Amino acid sequence: MLKPHNRAELAFETIREIGAEGKNSTVFLAKDHQLNAELVIKRIAKSTMPNQALYFQEASILYQSEHANVVPVHYACEDKDSIYIAMPYFEKGSLKALLNTRFLTVREIVRLSVQFLSGLHNIHTKGLIHFDIKPDNILLSKRGEALVSDFGLAQRMTPEGVARQDISYQKITPPERLARKADFTVAHDIYQVGATLYRMCVGEKAFHEQWDAFFPGGVPRGDLFVAAVTNGTFPDRKRFPEQIPQRLRAIVVKCLAPAEEDRYGSVLEITNALSEIDGPELDWRYDIQPDGTRTWLKVSDGLECILTVDPKGDSIAKKQNKNGVYNNLRAHCVKDATSKSIRDFIKSN
C-alpha cells in the first residue's frame, strides 16, 4: 500500500552566508551532495510564520511563476525550526552589485529592464503582486540576463486585482502606502520598477546620497521622507546624468508618479515605451572620479570619443583618429560647461 506522505532526508554543506534578508531569513551558498551542485539556500524561520499554511508559500509561488526571467526553485524542504528553499547560484550576483561597480550605458539599462520586466509581467499575469522590486532582487545569469527573484513578500490578488501586504522596505515605499492604504494593485510594483530604473540611470551613490539626507546628524526624519515621497521630490527627478535621453527620463518619472492613476497601467506598457528608445545616447559610458571629475566615453568602429568635465565645469573633448591620435574638439573644450552643452556633445558624436 502506498503511504499518502513520505518524509525524505536532504543534506547540504554550508559554504558561506551570502545575504541576510531582514530578521526572518538568511541566504547562504551550499553544496548539495545529492545533486553535486552549488546552490543558494534560503532559510526561513518557522517562528516568523503565523501558521503552517504559509510554510511553503514562497516556494510554491516561485514554482508557479516559472519563466525565463524569473529565478527558478529547485526544491523546498523543512526541519524542526526552518523552511529551506533551494535555488540556482548566480555567480554574477545582483543588479545592485553591478550598479555598485559602475554606471550602465543606456543600452544596458534598456536591455536589462526589458528582461526583468518580462519576468514581472509573467508574475502579474499569474495573479501576483511582487511587493519587493529592487536592484537587490534582480539577479544576473551567466549570459548577463536579468531575472526577478525573492518572492518572500509576494501576494495573490483578489478577483478585483488587489492584494494586501503589511511589510515594505522604506527606500522603495510608494506614496499610497505612506497614506495608510491597505489594499494595493500592480501600481505598487510599477512604482518600485520606477525606483529601480532610477537607480540604474543615476547610480547607487547618487540615490543613497539622497536617502542619507533623511538622517541629518544620524537622526532619522521620517516626516521629511514622507513629505518628499508624497510630493514626488524623492528620488530627485532632476538628477539624471546628461547621457540619459529624455524619453527614458520620462518613463522613469511616469513610473514614479505620486498618484497611482498617473503611472503606467501595466508592466507591458513600460516595456513598449522602453523599446522605442533609440539615438546617439545609447552607448556612452559614464564615470565619476573621486575628485568629482566626470567623463563620457564612446567607442565607434574601434575609435574613442571622450568628454571630460572637471569639478569647476571646464570641459575637454577629444576624438581618436584612424592613426590612434587624439584630436581636441575645440567647440566642446569650454569653461563652465552646461548640461545643455554636454547633451549637445553627446547627441552630435
ROLOVEX-270341 format. One record per residue: x, y, z of N, C-alpha, C, CB in turn. Coordinates in pm, whole numbers, padded with zeros to 5 digits, always signed. Glycine has a CB too. Example, Ala and Ser with C-alpha at 12.3 -4.5 7.8 and 13.67 -1.06 7.14 Angstrom:
+01319-00569+00780+01230-00450+00780+01320-00330+00780+01131-00447+00905 +01285-00225+00708+01367-00106+00714+01290+00003+00787+01408-00060+00572 
***
This chain:
+00085-00120+00000+00000+00000+00000+00088+00125+00000-00096+00001+00123 +00052+00222-00083+00128+00347-00087+00092+00433+00033+00101+00422-00218 +00194+00491+00092+00170+00584+00201+00133+00720+00143+00295+00596+00293 +00036+00791+00202-00002+00922+00149+00109+01025+00162-00126+00972+00219 +00197+01008+00260+00307+01102+00279+00435+01025+00306+00276+01200+00395 +00542+01064+00241+00673+01008+00267+00768+01121+00305+00727+00930+00145 +00843+01104+00410+00939+01205+00454+01078+01162+00409+00933+01225+00608 +01141+01247+00329+01275+01218+00279+01377+01306+00349+01282+01238+00126 +01502+01264+00346+01609+01342+00406+01694+01407+00298+01697+01254+00497 +01727+01534+00319+01816+01607+00231+01932+01660+00314+01742+01724+00158 +02049+01663+00253+02166+01714+00326+02243+01807+00235+02256+01598+00375 +02291+01916+00291+02377+02007+00216+02481+02066+00310+02295+02119+00147 +02591+02104+00252+02704+02159+00328+02709+02310+00307+02838+02092+00284 +02698+02384+00416+02703+02530+00406+02844+02576+00370+02657+02595+00539 +02855+02659+00268+02984+02713+00227+03006+02850+00288+02993+02722+00073 +02911+02941+00267+02922+03074+00329+02788+03145+00319+03034+03159+00260 +02766+03236+00411+02647+03319+00406+02666+03426+00300+02617+03383+00545 +02564+03448+00219+02576+03548+00113+02470+03656+00122+02569+03482-00022 +02386+03652+00225+02288+03758+00239+02192+03730+00352+02211+03777+00111 +02161+03836+00426+02059+03827+00531+01942+03914+00489+02116+03872+00670 +01825+03857+00480+01708+03930+00433+01618+03961+00552+01631+03849+00325 +01652+04068+00622+01573+04106+00737+01594+04012+00854+01428+04112+00701 +01498+04008+00944+01511+03929+01065+01462+03785+01046+01434+03994+01178 +01393+03760+00936+01323+03633+00922+01396+03527+00843+01193+03657+00859 +01495+03566+00762+01557+03468+00674+01704+03498+00651+01485+03462+00542 +01776+03394+00612+01918+03404+00579+01941+03330+00449+02008+03347+00694 +02031+03382+00367+02063+03319+00239+02209+03278+00241+02033+03414+00119 +02236+03154+00202+02376+03109+00201+02402+03018+00081+02409+03036+00332 +02529+03014+00044+02574+02924-00062+02602+02789+00000+02700+02981-00135 +02556+02683-00065+02573+02549-00009+02606+02449-00118+02446+02505+00066 +02670+02340-00076+02699+02229-00168+02597+02119-00143+02846+02175-00149 +02518+02088-00245+02423+01979-00237+02492+01855-00292+02291+02011-00316 +02523+01760-00203+02599+01642-00245+02514+01545-00326+02656+01571-00122 +02382+01550-00306+02296+01463-00387+02296+01505-00534+02152+01465-00332 +02295+01637-00557+02296+01690-00694+02436+01721-00744+02211+01815-00702 +02535+01715-00651+02673+01752-00683+02676+01892-00745+02737+01649-00779 +02612+01986-00674+02600+02122-00728+02603+02223-00614+02470+02137-00809 +02650+02343-00648+02641+02456-00555+02508+02526-00577+02760+02555-00575 +02433+02541-00470+02302+02604-00476+02295+02719-00376+02191+02501-00448 +02198+02804-00397+02167+02906-00298+02050+02854-00214+02131+03045-00365 +02068+02856-00084+01964+02809+00007+01912+02928+00087+02018+02697+00101 +01782+02948+00083+01719+03049+00167+01655+02979+00286+01613+03132+00087 +01699+03018+00405+01647+02957+00528+01553+03056+00596+01763+02915+00624 +01429+03012+00620+01327+03098+00680+01283+03035+00811+01206+03118+00584 +01287+03112+00917+01248+03062+01048+01097+03038+01054+01291+03159+01159 +01057+02919+01096+00914+02888+01109+00847+02978+01212+00895+02742+01147 +00923+03020+01311+00866+03102+01418+00814+03236+01369+00970+03125+01525 +00856+03277+01248+00811+03406+01193+00681+03393+01116+00918+03464+01103 +00632+03270+01100+00510+03248+01023+00394+03215+01116+00530+03135+00919 +00281+03283+01098+00170+03264+01191+00103+03127+01183+00067+03368+01166 +00114+03058+01068+00053+02925+01058+00125+02841+00954-00097+02937+01023 +00102+02710+00962+00171+02615+00875+00137+02635+00727+00138+02474+00916 +00022+02692+00698-00018+02711+00559+00077+02802+00484-00159+02768+00553 +00154+02883+00558+00247+02977+00495+00387+02919+00477+00255+03103+00576 +00413+02800+00531+00548+02746+00532+00610+02742+00392+00547+02606+00591 +00536+02694+00296+00593+02677+00162+00529+02771+00059+00576+02533+00116 +00472+02881+00108+00405+02974+00017+00503+03034-00083+00337+03086+00096 +00619+03082-00035+00715+03144-00127+00765+03044-00230+00833+03203-00048 +00796+02922-00186+00844+02820-00280+00737+02786-00382+00887+02693-00204 +00612+02779-00338+00502+02748-00429+00484+02858-00533+00373+02728-00350 +00495+02984-00489+00481+03097-00582+00593+03093-00685+00483+03231-00506 +00715+03066-00640+00828+03056-00733+00802+02947-00837+00958+03026-00656 +00755+02833-00791+00730+02721-00882+00622+02756-00984+00690+02595-00803 +00517+02822-00939+00406+02856-01027+00441+02970-01123+00285+02895-00945 +00548+03045-01092+00585+03161-01173+00697+03128-01271+00627+03276-01084 +00711+03003-01309+00819+02962-01398+00824+03048-01525+00803+02814-01436 +00942+03102-01551+00961+03192-01667+01110+03211-01686+00888+03331-01646 +01152+03241-01807+01295+03259-01836+01357+03372-01757+01315+03284-01984 +01275+03469-01713+01327+03583-01639+01278+03586-01495+01289+03712-01708 +01250+03469-01442+01217+03451-01300+01309+03342-01246+01065+03414-01279 +01373+03368-01133+01463+03270-01073+01384+03143-01038+01532+03328-00945 +01427+03026-01086+01354+02902-01060+01383+02847-00920+01387+02798-01165 +01295+02760-00874+01317+02689-00748+01352+02544-00781+01191+02698-00655 +01456+02491-00715+01492+02350-00736+01410+02259-00646+01642+02330-00709 +01401+02294-00518+01318+02217-00426+01301+02297-00298+01381+02078-00397 +01210+02251-00214+01187+02312-00083+01173+02200+00019+01061+02405-00083 +01222+02224+00139+01215+02123+00244+01211+02191+00380+01336+02025+00235 +01205+02113+00485+01195+02169+00619+01266+02082+00721+01048+02187+00659 +01300+02144+00833+01339+02069+00952+01254+02120+01067+01494+02083+00982 +01292+02093+01188+01209+02129+01302+01185+02278+01312+01273+02079+01429 +01288+02359+01280+01280+02502+01305+01267+02590+01181+01398+02544+01381 +01302+02536+01064+01315+02623+00947+01258+02561+00820+01460+02658+00925 +01230+02650+00725+01197+02612+00588+01318+02644+00501+01068+02687+00536 +01348+02558+00404+01463+02579+00316+01414+02579+00171+01572+02469+00338 +01455+02681+00097+01423+02690-00045+01554+02689-00123+01339+02819-00078 +01570+02592-00213+01693+02579-00291+01673+02638-00430+01735+02430-00301 +01768+02724-00469+01763+02793-00598+01900+02790-00663+01714+02939-00581 +01909+02821-00792+02040+02823-00859+02129+02932-00799+02023+02846-01010 +02259+02911-00811+02357+03011-00768+02395+03095-00889+02483+02944-00704 +02375+03224-00879+02408+03316-00988+02540+03386-00954+02294+03421-01010 +02647+03341-01020+02780+03391-00989+02795+03540-01016+02883+03316-01068 +02722+03591-01114+02732+03733-01146+02664+03821-01041+02670+03761-01282 +02587+03760-00953+02525+03834-00844+02402+03912-00888+02625+03928-00784 +02378+04022-00819+02257+04100-00840+02283+04225-00923+02196+04139-00707 +02175+04285-00967+02184+04414-01036+02245+04518-00943+02045+04460-01085 +02212+04511-00815+02270+04606-00720+02421+04593-00716+02211+04584-00580 +02472+04471-00715+02618+04450-00713+02681+04511-00837+02651+04301-00704 +02615+04497-00951+02668+04557-01074+02667+04709-01065+02586+04511-01196 +02558+04766-01013+02549+04912-01001+02651+04967-00904+02409+04951-00956 +02695+04886-00810+02798+04931-00715+02937+04937-00778+02801+04839-00595 +02953+04877-00895+03085+04877-00960+03098+04982-01068+03113+04741-01019 +02988+05016-01135+02997+05113-01245+02859+05160-01287+03071+05051-01366 +02858+05264-01371+02734+05311-01432+02701+05223-01553+02745+05460-01473 +02574+05211-01583+02530+05137-01700+02513+05231-01819+02399+05062-01671 +02534+05179-01938+02500+05256-02057+02348+05253-02075+02573+05199-02184 +02297+05344-02154+02153+05346-02180+02110+05215-02245+02116+05466-02270 +02192+05163-02334+02158+05035-02399+02145+04924-02295+02265+04997-02505 +02236+04920-02198+02230+04818-02093+02107+04838-02006+02357+04823-02006 +02075+04962-01974+01956+04990-01893+01831+04937-01961+01942+05142-01867 +01818+04965-02089+01701+04920-02164+01697+04767-02171+01700+04980-02306 +01809+04705-02204+01813+04559-02220+01778+04488-02090+01951+04514-02268 +01844+04525-01981+01820+04459-01853+01679+04485-01803+01922+04505-01749 +01630+04606-01826+01495+04641-01781+01390+04559-01855+01469+04790-01801 +01402+04549-01985+01307+04471-02064+01307+04326-02018+01339+04480-02215 +01425+04275-01981+01434+04136-01936+01362+04115-01803+01580+04095-01924 +01395+04195-01702+01331+04169-01573+01182+04207-01576+01402+04246-01460 +01146+04303-01661+01004+04337-01675+00926+04223-01741+00988+04465-01756 +00991+04146-01826+00926+04029-01885+00891+03929-01775+01017+03963-01990 +00983+03910-01681+00956+03822-01567+00845+03877-01479+01081+03803-01486 +00847+04008-01455+00745+04069-01370+00607+04065-01438+00782+04215-01337 +00604+04083-01568+00477+04071-01641+00419+03931-01624+00498+04102-01792 +00505+03830-01631+00460+03693-01609+00401+03677-01469+00577+03595-01629 +00467+03737-01371+00418+03729-01232+00280+03791-01220+00517+03801-01136 +00262+03908-01281+00132+03976-01274+00024+03896-01346+00142+04116-01335 +00057+03835-01460-00044+03756-01532-00083+03630-01454+00008+03717-01670 +00002+03588-01360-00031+03474-01274-00114+03518-01153+00096+03403-01228 -00149+03649-01150-00234+03698-01042-00160+03735-00915-00336+03597-01009 -00032+03770-00928+00050+03801-00811+00103+03943-00816+00166+03703-00800 +00122+04003-00699+00196+04128-00684+00323+04094-00609+00111+04239-00609 +00437+04139-00660+00567+04102-00602+00595+04175-00472+00678+04129-00702 +00571+04305-00467+00586+04391-00349+00730+04419-00308+00515+04329-00235 +00830+04373-00386+00968+04395-00342+01063+04405-00461+01013+04282-00248 +01026+04484-00561+01111+04502-00678+01219+04605-00646+01027+04547-00802 +01344+04561-00653+01459+04649-00626+01583+04583-00684+01476+04677-00472 +01692+04658-00702+01813+04600-00763+01866+04477-00691+01921+04703-00768 +01848+04470-00559+01894+04354-00483+01825+04226-00530+01869+04374-00335 +01701+04239-00575+01619+04123-00608+01611+04095-00758+01481+04142-00555 +01705+04153-00832+01718+04122-00974+01856+04059-00993+01701+04251-01064 +01859+03931-01029+01984+03857-01041+02025+03846-01187+01970+03717-00979 +02156+03828-01208+02212+03823-01343+02265+03684-01373+02324+03928-01359 +02222+03628-01484+02265+03494-01525+02406+03499-01583+02167+03435-01627 +02459+03381-01617+02592+03375-01679+02597+03454-01809+02632+03230-01704 +02484+03460-01878+02477+03535-02004+02444+03682-01983+02374+03472-02096 +02437+03723-01856+02409+03862-01826+02264+03901-01838+02489+03948-01914 +02174+03803-01831+02031+03832-01840+01973+03854-01701+01957+03717-01912 +01874+03942-01693+01816+03981-01564+01695+03895-01529+01777+04129-01565 +01692+03844-01405+01582+03760-01357+01529+03816-01226+01628+03614-01340 +01397+03813-01210+01334+03856-01086+01348+03745-00982+01184+03892-01109 +01382+03784-00858+01397+03686-00751+01325+03734-00625+01546+03660-00721 +01332+03654-00521+01280+03683-00387+01131+03713-00385+01356+03799-00328 +01054+03608-00362+00908+03621-00357+00857+03617-00214+00843+03510-00439 +00942+03655-00119+00904+03649+00022+00788+03738+00059+01020+03685+00105 +00767+03847-00016+00656+03938+00014+00540+03924-00086+00706+04081+00014 +00556+03842-00188+00455+03832-00294+00321+03785-00238+00502+03736-00404 +00215+03841-00293+00080+03805-00251-00010+03788-00373+00021+03911-00155 -00108+03699-00360-00201+03677-00469-00311+03782-00467-00262+03535-00460 -00346+03830-00587-00451+03932-00598-00590+03869-00587-00438+04007-00731 -00683+03948-00539-00824+03909-00539-00878+03923-00682-00906+03996-00439 -01000+03874-00707-01060+03895-00840-01070+04043-00879-01198+03833-00845 -01068+04131-00779-01074+04275-00805-00938+04334-00837-01133+04348-00686 -00832+04251-00834-00699+04297-00869-00624+04368-00759-00708+04387-00984 -00655+04337-00633-00585+04399-00521-00527+04291-00431-00680+04491-00441 -00428+04330-00351-00367+04239-00255-00320+04319-00135-00248+04160-00319 -00303+04251-00023-00256+04316+00099-00117+04264+00135-00354+04291+00216 -00035+04356+00182+00098+04320+00231+00140+04430+00328+00202+04304+00113 +00156+04393+00455+00188+04492+00558+00334+04530+00561+00148+04440+00692 +00421+04447+00502+00565+04471+00510+00611+04547+00386+00643+04338+00523 +00698+04645+00408+00755+04720+00296+00891+04773+00338+00661+04836+00251 +00983+04785+00241+01114+04841+00269+01113+04988+00232+01226+04765+00192 +01155+05072+00327+01127+05215+00320+01179+05284+00195+01184+05281+00439 +01298+05247+00150+01358+05317+00036+01274+05307-00090+01495+05263+00009 +01192+05204-00102+01113+05183-00223+00964+05186-00193+01150+05049-00289 +00926+05256-00087+00787+05264-00047+00710+05364-00133+00775+05303+00100 +00601+05322-00198+00522+05415-00279+00435+05505-00191+00435+05339-00378 +00394+05620-00244+00316+05716-00164+00187+05658-00106+00282+05834-00248 +00119+05571-00180-00009+05519-00131+00008+05437-00004-00075+05434-00239 +00122+05375+00014+00146+05302+00139+00165+05398+00255+00268+05209+00125 +00233+05509+00229+00253+05610+00333+00122+05675+00373+00352+05716+00286 +00023+05669+00283-00110+05724+00312-00198+05623+00386-00178+05768+00182 -00137+05516+00434-00205+05413+00513-00306+05332+00433-00274+05476+00632 -00287+05325+00304-00375+05242+00224-00351+05095+00257-00353+05268+00073 -00456+05014+00255-00442+04873+00293-00438+04780+00173-00555+04832+00383 -00511+04812+00068-00519+04727-00050-00438+04789-00164-00666+04705-00093 -00357+04706-00229-00268+04757-00333-00291+04684-00465-00121+04743-00290 -00261+04755-00574-00271+04699-00709-00130+04684-00766-00359+04789-00801 -00121+04646-00892+00010+04633-00956+00081+04768-00964-00004+04573-01096 +00009+04878-00940+00072+05010-00937+00181+05017-00831-00034+05120-00910 +00169+04935-00726+00272+04927-00622+00403+04878-00683+00227+04833-00506 +00396+04770-00760+00515+04717-00828+00569+04816-00931+00483+04583-00896 +00479+04884-01001+00522+04977-01106+00599+05094-01046+00401+05029-01185 +00558+05141-00929+00637+05245-00861+00777+05193-00829+00565+05292-00731 +00785+05070-00779+00915+05013-00745+00999+04988-00870+00897+04883-00668 +00935+04958-00982+01007+04950-01110+01070+05085-01140+00912+04905-01226 +00993+05192-01120+01046+05326-01143+01165+05357-01055+00939+05428-01119 +01158+05317-00928+01271+05339-00837+01393+05260-00881+01232+05301-00693 +01371+05140-00933+01481+05057-00983+01543+05117-01109+01433+04915-01011 +01459+05159-01203+01509+05224-01324+01586+05351-01290+01393+05256-01420 +01537+05424-01192+01604+05547-01149+01746+05516-01103+01525+05616-01037 +01760+05414-01020+01893+05377-00970+01983+05328-01082+01881+05270-00862 +01926+05264-01182+02004+05220-01298+02054+05341-01378+01920+05128-01388 +01978+05448-01376+02015+05569-01452+02115+05656-01378+01891+05650-01483 +02094+05678-01249+02178+05775-01176+02291+05709-01098+02092+05855-01080 +02281+05578-01072+02383+05509-00994+02347+05501-00847+02516+05577-01010 +02404+05404-00778+02374+05381-00637+02419+05496-00548+02439+05253-00591 +02534+05555-00577+02587+05661-00492+02493+05780-00488+02726+05705-00541 +02447+05825-00604+02358+05941-00610+02226+05911-00540+02332+05981-00756 +02175+05789-00554+02050+05753-00489+02065+05754-00337+02002+05615-00536 +02172+05694-00288+02188+05684-00143+02229+05816-00079+02290+05578-00110 +02290+05905-00155+02315+06040-00103+02182+06108-00071+02397+06124-00205 +02084+06088-00157+01952+06145-00132+01886+06080-00011+01863+06129-00256 +01900+05948-00002+01842+05875+00112+01905+05921+00243+01861+05723+00094 +02036+05939+00244+02107+05978+00366+02064+06115+00416+02256+05977+00343 +02010+06198+00327+01965+06332+00367+01848+06326+00464+01925+06413+00244 +01781+06212+00474+01671+06196+00569+01721+06157+00708+01573+06092+00518 +01855+06155+00725+01914+06122+00855+02014+06230+00895+01983+05983+00850 +01971+06355+00905+02065+06463+00942+02125+06438+01080+01995+06600+00938 +02258+06441+01085+02325+06415+01212+02300+06276+01264+02282+06513+01314 +02262+06183+01174+02235+06046+01215+02097+06026+01275+02337+06002+01312 +02016+06131+01276+01882+06123+01335+01778+06104+01225+01851+06250+01419 +01700+05996+01227+01601+05973+01121+01490+06078+01124+01540+05834+01134 +01458+06132+01007+01350+06230+00994+01243+06172+00901+01403+06367+00939 +01160+06088+00960+01054+06026+00883+00960+06125+00820+00978+05932+00969 +00940+06239+00887+00850+06341+00832+00902+06396+00700+00831+06454+00933 +01035+06415+00692+01095+06464+00568+01079+06361+00457+01244+06497+00590 +01098+06234+00492+01086+06127+00393+00944+06119+00338+01127+05992+00453 +00846+06118+00427+00706+06108+00385+00669+06224+00294+00613+06105+00508 +00712+06344+00332+00680+06462+00251+00745+06453+00113+00727+06590+00322 +00871+06408+00108+00943+06401-00019+00883+06297-00113+01091+06369+00006 +00846+06181-00059+00786+06077-00143+00647+06120-00190+00777+05943-00065 +00570+06177-00099+00434+06219-00132+00433+06331-00236+00361+06265-00006 +00530+06422-00224+00537+06536-00316+00611+06504-00446+00604+06653-00248 +00671+06386-00453+00743+06348-00574+00880+06410-00587+00662+06383-00693 +00942+06446-00473+01078+06503-00479+01185+06402-00438+01087+06625-00390 +01143+06285-00389+01237+06175-00366+01184+06052-00438+01257+06147-00213 +01268+05993-00524+01402+06041-00560+01394+06163-00652+01482+05930-00629 +01504+06240-00657+01510+06366-00730+01499+06342-00881+01640+06441-00697 +01389+06382-00939+01365+06360-01082+01451+06449-01172+01220+06383-01114 +01526+06542-01113+01608+06634-01192+01756+06597-01189+01590+06776-01141 +01788+06481-01136+01928+06447-01114+01984+06348-01216+01944+06391-00977 +01921+06332-01328+01970+06238-01428+02099+06288-01493+01863+06215-01536 +02198+06201-01513+02317+06241-01590+02279+06276-01733+02423+06127-01589 +02365+06354-01797+02330+06409-01928+02311+06305-02037+02437+06504-01971 +02371+06187-02025+02358+06086-02131+02223+06014-02128+02469+05984-02121 +02146+06034-02022+02014+05969-02015+01916+06046-02103+01963+05961-01867 +01863+05985-02209+01776+06057-02302+01643+06095-02239+01752+05974-02426 +01581+06197-02294+01456+06248-02240+01347+06141-02236+01408+06366-02322 +01343+06056-02335+01240+05952-02339+01254+05856-02221+01247+05874-02471 +01376+05819-02185+01398+05731-02070+01365+05803-01940+01543+05680-02068 +01404+05929-01930+01369+06007-01810+01218+06011-01790+01425+06152-01822 +01146+06033-01900+01000+06043-01892+00939+05911-01845+00942+06082-02027 +00994+05799-01888+00944+05668-01845+00963+05651-01695+01017+05555-01921 +01081+05685-01646+01109+05673-01503+01015+05762-01422+01256+05709-01473 +01001+05886-01465+00916+05982-01392+00771+05935-01390+00926+06121-01456 +00723+05879-01501+00585+05831-01503+00566+05712-01410+00544+05792-01646 +00661+05622-01405+00653+05509-01311+00648+05558-01167+00773+05414-01330 +00719+05667-01139+00730+05720-01003+00622+05822-00969+00865+05783-00984 +00523+05839-01054+00418+05938-01028+00355+05915-00891+00310+05933-01138 +00343+06019-00808+00283+06001-00675+00141+05945-00680+00281+06133-00602 +00062+05985-00780-00074+05934-00793-00074+05806-00876-00167+06040-00858 -00134+05701-00824-00134+05571-00892-00189+05580-01035-00215+05470-00813 -00293+05660-01052-00358+05668-01183-00271+05736-01288-00490+05742-01172 -00165+05805-01243-00075+05872-01337+00041+05782-01381-00020+05999-01273 +00053+05665-01321+00158+05571-01361+00113+05488-01481+00196+05478-01242 +00204+05409-01533+00167+05314-01638+00065+05216-01582+00292+05239-01692 -00026+05172-01669-00129+05079-01625-00083+04936-01614-00244+05086-01717 +00029+04904-01678+00081+04768-01675+00230+04768-01704+00006+04678-01775 +00295+04658-01669+00437+04641-01699+00459+04636-01850+00491+04513-01633 +00364+04580-01922+00376+04571-02067+00385+04710-02131+00257+04493-02127 +00313+04806-02075+00320+04943-02126+00460+05001-02108+00216+05033-02055 +00523+04971-01995+00660+05019-01971+00755+04956-02072+00706+04986-01826 +00741+04826-02093+00827+04756-02189+00813+04816-02328+00792+04606-02192 +00692+04843-02370+00670+04902-02502+00734+05039-02513+00520+04912-02531 +00726+05118-02406+00787+05251-02407+00939+05240-02413+00745+05332-02283 +00997+05147-02340+01142+05128-02340+01192+05084-02478+01183+05026-02235 +01112+05003-02546+01154+04950-02676+01164+05059-02782+01058+04843-02723 +01107+05175-02755+01111+05286-02851+01233+05376-02833+00985+05368-02839 +01313+05349-02730+01431+05433-02704+01540+05401-02805+01483+05412-02559 +01590+05504-02868+01696+05490-02967+01769+05623-02975+01638+05447-03108 +01881+05625-03046+01950+05751-03064+02097+05744-03026+01884+05857-02984 +02167+05857-03035+02312+05860-03013+02355+05842-02868+02367+05988-03064 +02260+05845-02774+02298+05833-02633+02319+05690-02586+02192+05897-02547 +02284+05591-02667+02275+05452-02622+02405+05396-02564+02233+05367-02735 +02520+05429-02620+02643+05357-02587+02749+05440-02514+02702+05302-02711 +02711+05555-02464+02808+05635-02387+02830+05573-02250+02760+05781-02373 +02958+05558-02214+02994+05508-02080+03029+05627-01992+03114+05407-02087 +02961+05634-01880+02972+05747-01788+03048+05706-01664+02832+05801-01750 +03127+05798-01609+03201+05768-01486+03225+05897-01409+03336+05697-01518 +03238+05885-01278+03272+05998-01191+03394+05959-01109+03152+06037-01098 +03499+06039-01117+03621+06014-01040+03602+06061-00896+03742+06085-01105 +03686+06013-00803+03674+06055-00663+03679+06206-00643+03783+05991-00582 +03752+06277-00730+03761+06423-00714+03643+06497-00778+03890+06473-00775 +03547+06422-00833+03429+06485-00893+03437+06504-01043+03406+06615-00830 +03551+06472-01104+03565+06481-01249+03474+06378-01316+03712+06461-01292 +03399+06424-01415+03306+06336-01487+03357+06311-01628+03164+06397-01490 +03340+06187-01674+03384+06153-01810+03274+06076-01883+03513+06069-01805 +03270+06100-02013+03183+06024-02103+03271+05966-02213+03069+06115-02164 +03260+05837-02237+03342+05768-02336+03253+05686-02428+03448+05677-02266 +03281+05699-02558+03208+05618-02656+03308+05564-02757+03097+05702-02727 +03294+05437-02791+03380+05373-02890+03297+05339-03013+03448+05245-02831 +03337+05395-03127+03269+05366-03255+03373+05321-03356+03192+05492-03307 +03353+05205-03414+03447+05148-03511+03588+05141-03452+03448+05232-03639 +03597+05111-03323+03726+05097-03257+03793+05227-03219+03817+05021-03344 +03729+05340-03244+03788+05472-03215+03711+05539-03101+03787+05562-03341 +03787+05601-03010+03729+05660-02890+03694+05807-02909+03823+05644-02774 +03586+05846-02843+03547+05986-02831+03525+06011-02683+03418+06021-02918 +03590+06113-02627+03590+06133-02482+03556+06278-02449+03726+06095-02422 +03471+06296-02350+03445+06428-02292+03476+06421-02144+03298+06474-02317 +03558+06514-02095+03592+06522-01954+03549+06658-01901+03745+06499-01931 +03479+06658-01788+03436+06783-01725+03486+06781-01581+03279+06800-01730 +03572+06878-01547+03631+06879-01413+03534+06943-01313+03765+06955-01413 +03565+06937-01183+03474+06991-01082+03440+07138-01099+03532+06970-00946 +03527+07214-01167+03500+07356-01190+03406+07377-01309+03630+07432-01214 +03382+07271-01386+03295+07282-01502+03367+07299-01633+03202+07394-01483 +03501+07297-01630+03578+07310-01754+03580+07176-01827+03724+07359-01724 +03560+07180-01957+03550+07056-02034+03660+07045-02138+03414+07047-02101 +03701+06921-02163+03795+06888-02270+03734+06772-02349+03938+06850-02215 +03721+06792-02479+03665+06688-02567+03771+06644-02666+03539+06740-02640 +03785+06512-02682+03885+06457-02774+03823+06344-02856+04008+06405-02696 +03876+06330-02978+03831+06222-03064+03952+06156-03128+03733+06274-03173 +03953+06025-03128+04065+05948-03181+04050+05929-03332+04075+05809-03110 +04161+05952-03405+04155+05928-03549+04207+05789-03583+04237+06035-03625 +04209+05754-03710+04247+05619-03752+04392+05586-03722+04221+05602-03899 +04474+05688-03697+04615+05667-03663+04636+05653-03512+04700+05781-03716 +04527+05657-03438+04536+05644-03293+04564+05774-03222+04641+05547-03259 +04570+05885-03294+04599+06016-03235+04468+06080-03188+04672+06108-03337 +04473+06142-03069+04356+06210-03015+04362+06359-03051+04347+06191-02861 +04259+06408-03114+04249+06549-03151+04143+06617-03067+04218+06564-03301 +04175+06738-03018+04077+06814-02942+03962+06859-03031+04144+06935-02875 +03842+06850-02977+03724+06905-03045+03699+07042-02982+03597+06809-03030 +03755+07143-03043+03763+07275-02981+03627+07334-02945+03835+07370-03072 +03528+07303-03024+03395+07358-02996+03340+07310-02862+03299+07321-03108 +03395+07199-02813+03345+07142-02688+03449+07149-02576+03302+06998-02709 +03559+07220-02599+03658+07246-02494+03629+07386-02440+03807+07234-02548 +03549+07392-02336+03499+07522-02288+03509+07531-02136+03353+07543-02332 +03499+07653-02087+03487+07677-01944+03339+07684-01908+03561+07808-01902 +03309+07639-01788+03170+07642-01740+03075+07567-01834+03123+07786-01723 +03109+07443-01862+03021+07361-01946+02886+07343-01878+03086+07222-01975 +02780+07358-01954+02645+07342-01902+02591+07203-01935+02551+07451-01959 +02482+07167-01869+02419+07039-01901+02376+07036-02046+02297+07014-01809 +02331+07149-02097+02289+07154-02237+02407+07132-02331+02223+07289-02267 +02521+07196-02301+02636+07178-02390+02687+07034-02386+02749+07275-02351 +02678+06971-02269+02719+06830-02258+02624+06741-02338+02721+06784-02110 +02494+06766-02326+02396+06688-02403+02416+06708-02553+02253+06727-02363 +02446+06832-02593+02470+06859-02735+02590+06779-02786+02494+07010-02758 +02696+06771-02704+02813+06693-02743+02777+06545-02759+02926+06709-02639 +02704+06492-02661+02667+06351-02663+02581+06319-02785+02591+06314-02534 +02489+06406-02818+02399+06381-02931+02468+06395-03066+02282+06476-02925 +02577+06474-03071+02641+06502-03200+02762+06414-03227+02682+06646-03206 +02796+06323-03136+02915+06238-03154+02882+06091-03131+03028+06283-03060 
***
